[in-house]
Amino acid sequence: MHRVNRIVPVLLAVLLGVSGCKRKDKIRVETTEESGTTLASTVHVADPQASVQLLKGFHEVEQNAWRWTTGRFSVTLRPPIRAAEKGATLQVKFALPEAVIDRVKSTTLTANVNGAPLAGETYSKPGDYTYSRDVPASALAGDAVTAEFALNKFLPPGAVDQRELGIVVSSIGLEPK
């Protein structure tokens, strides 16, 4: 019993010593670079992350869904995989409000992708539309392309709205062929 009384304090000292000698790993704080914003092939104009792809001619997001454009607007897009070989289809989903068509009577939307002109289309009634044009493979080389758009008629800034108003766009994109 006398021997047990001596062993218990020794065991307690060893156990306390072991628990007190745990290796403490240093915490290293490093800054990591998040993967940068990747260009999308289709831009939903209300998406805050997509706003970096809207180059010019877009007003602020409205109703968390769309943006007014000016008479000229442009975006940068990532060509779909193998588009430099097969081409792609440019699609713009938009609305032409009655307030615009009442004043301008008709408007023609034209586009070019990396300088390659695409056929225009004329609209003379209010409504929802999709402007869709084939883009030649030669215009789709590289990691990014610029799509530029122009309306021949639009609303200039006025008393009711100080902005130049063209069409109401919800998305612009390149679809693979």
URSUL-V458766 format. One record per run of one state. SS is the DSSP state (hx for helix, st for strand, lp for the rest). FROM is the first residue (numbers start at 1). TO is the last residue. If there is no record, write none. Layout:
SS/FROM/TO + SS/FROM/TO
This chain:
lp/1/1 + hx/2/20 + lp/21/41 + st/42/44 + lp/45/47 + hx/48/53 + st/54/62 + lp/63/65 + st/66/77 + lp/78/82 + hx/83/86 + lp/87/87 + st/88/96 + lp/97/97 + hx/98/104 + lp/105/106 + st/107/113 + lp/114/115 + st/116/123 + lp/124/126 + st/127/135 + lp/136/136 + hx/137/139 + lp/140/144 + st/145/151 + lp/152/154 + st/155/155 + lp/156/164 + st/165/165 + lp/166/167 + st/168/176 + lp/177/177
